[in-house]
Amino acid sequence: MKTVELKNLSIDFIREMRDNKEAFQIHNPGGDLFQHEASEISDKDCLLVDMQSANVIMLIHDGLKPENQAKFNSVLQDEMKFASFLDHMWEMVA
């Protein structure tokens, strides 16, 4: 499983993982969120992103206007904005 630093997370990386049908981890050492002890499926200080989540992120991104797509990486690389985005994303799915 690939791991990406939060500061390096991009829509291109998520697209690659989705296209390859791979889950991935977002590593965020020293952050306030995504902090938990190591488990069987994810390393310490990582958030596991499964295929369904990656696909929904891509669907939302691809549905944005081009000017908003250009701003999307700034949401992905900010811990609080990304966590809020994920919460809202799953609220829309539910």
N, C-alpha and C positions, 0 to 999 in steps of 0.2 A: 504494500500500500504506500502510495506517495504521500509525502508531507510537504506542505508549503507554509512559509512564514506568512502571518497575516499581512505584513507590510508589502509582501510580494504577490498577494492574491489578486488575480485579474480575471476578467470575463473570458479571456482567451484560455487561461488555465482550466477554468471550470468547463468550458466547451470541449477542450481536449479530453478531460476526464469523462465527461458525459459520452462523447463519441467513442471512447475506448471502453465504455461500460465499467468504469472503475470508481469505487468509493475513494475518498481521500481525507486527510486530516489537515486541519488548519492549526498551526502551532503559534501560540501567543504567550511566550514566557513573560511573567511579570505583570500581566494584565489583570483586570478585575473580573472578567468573564472568562468562560471556557476553562476555568481552573478546576481540576479535579485530580484525584489520585489515578495512577495508571490502572487500567482495567484490561480485561481480556481482548477488547476490541479497539481500544484507543490508548495512546500514550499520555503521560501526564502533561498538562497544560495544552491539550489539543481538543479540538472539536471535530468529531467525525461527521462528514457530510456524505450521505448515501446517494445512490443514483437517483432516487425519486426527488430528493431535495435539489440536486444539481440540475435536473430536468426542469423543475419548476422555476428555479432561478433563471435559466436560459429562456424559458417561455416569457417570463416577465420582461427580461432585458430586451428580447427580440420584439416585444410589443410596444416598446417605448419609441418616441420620436427620436430621430438621429441626435438632436442636441442633448437630449436627456441620456441617451446611450453613452455619449462621450463623458458624462459625469459619473457614470455608474461605478467605475473603479474606485472613486473616492469613497463611496458607500462601503464597498467591499473591504477596504483597507482601514476602516475606522471601526474599532471594536464595538463601541456603543451603537453606531449607526447600523452596522451589520447585524448585531443581535436584535435590534428593533425591527430591521427589515425581515429577518427570519420569522420573528413572532407574527408580524403582520402578514407575511406570505402564507403561513399555515392557517391564520384566521380566514384568509380569503378562500383557501382550499376547503376548509371545513364548511 
